[in-house]
Amino acid sequence: MNRPTHSAFADTAEEAIAAQDALDGPMTSEKATEVAMQNTLLTPRFYTTDFDEMDAIDVSPVRADWDKLIAQMKSDPNKGHFKKTDAWEANWDDMDPALKAEFIDFLISSCTAEFSGCVLYKEMKRRGSNSDITTLFQLMARDEARHAGFINDALREAGIRVNLGFLTQQKKYTYFRPKFIYYATYLSEKIGYARYITIYRHLEQNPDKQFHPIFGWFREWCNDEFSHGEAFALLMKTDPKLTESRVNKMWIKFFLTAVYSTMWVRDHQRPLFHEALGVDVTWYGQEVFRKTSEISKQVFPMTLDIDHPRWRPNLDRMEAASRQIAAAKKRGGVGGMLSRIGGMAKAATAFVSIYTIPAIWHDVPESPVMEPAY
């Protein structure tokens, strides 16, 4: 059996990872892998869950929509897309060093997030016996492995890469109950779509701001993210309690708040990256939140009030607290520990202030199916 020589043409996550490893042999990049290995509130995590509970999901209530989505994913419209072409012209040497550092941080974080999804989906496929569920997760693992491999291709040009196999074995795993996996992963996929398409559309209007060719691949990339979010919307529709019980509504609001605030803090710590794109980072954050909120109406009964007077001031407080925590950790000692505790208290207070903003409620449609419209 001939294995693909590039992850872009892989039919499974395993083939994509093997193709990536074959490009470098035993070579590793300690710097990039060390960054990807970090576990903080802002860095992407690897998750594990109750796989038996997920394997027991019955998709009968959404069968028609489910079969259409699986057929679309099996048709594999993006096979071969995530590969450099003759149009790829990257110039790392002339990039401002400070911008280069932020951009590399963005790529490493993105690679880790994509591969995190791949690892979770691949494990579900390996452990499961429910053909509906294992088929879905095999297809999503394939996509995420391609994305991670493509980002690694871009990082190689800067002389580094993330050692994906090492991450699988050594990175700490966080246990989430299946319903928390649904909420968190649904939001990460949909907000990923909103982020990538907002940048892609902006660069369509401002091609002079495309300082690296990878942004030209964002449209097809974000459509993969959108499809993955659709799958999790359907999974949540199989059990009405996941979005209708009082307790779960509180959890949905928690995850909305956590995902939005984490994105805000992380993006505001990359000012040169957004300046190079010609994007005001505050406008970008609010625009992504608006898109994600509109999309999430397909399955969540609420959206956050991102225009509330407490919204942006407390997001900014969380960002300032995050900087304080990072500086205190670097400082060390008793003084650093006290400053870190103070920063964590400030972040928690700001989070609670955001979480307690009244939500905006709406009726959820019977079918959650949507098409990417941005």
Secondary structure, DSSP 8 states (H G I E B T S, - for coil): ----SSGGG-SSHHHHHHHHHHHHTT---HHHHHHHH--SSSS--EEE--HHHHHT---GGGHHHHHHHHHHHHT-TTTTTSS--TT-----TTS-HHHHHHHHHHHHHHHHHHHHHHHHHHHHHHH---HHHHHHHHHHHHHHHHHHHHHHHHHHTTT----HHHHHHHS-EEE--HHHHHHHHHHHHHHHHHHHHHHHHHHHH-GGG--SGGGGGHHHHHHHHHHHHHHHHHHHHT-THHHHSHHHHHHHHHHHHHHHHHHHHHHHT-HHHHHHHT--HHHHHHHHHHHHHHHHTTT-SEE--TTSTTHHHHHHHHHHHHHHHHHHHHH-HHHHHHHHHHHHHHHHHHHHHHHTS--EE----S--------
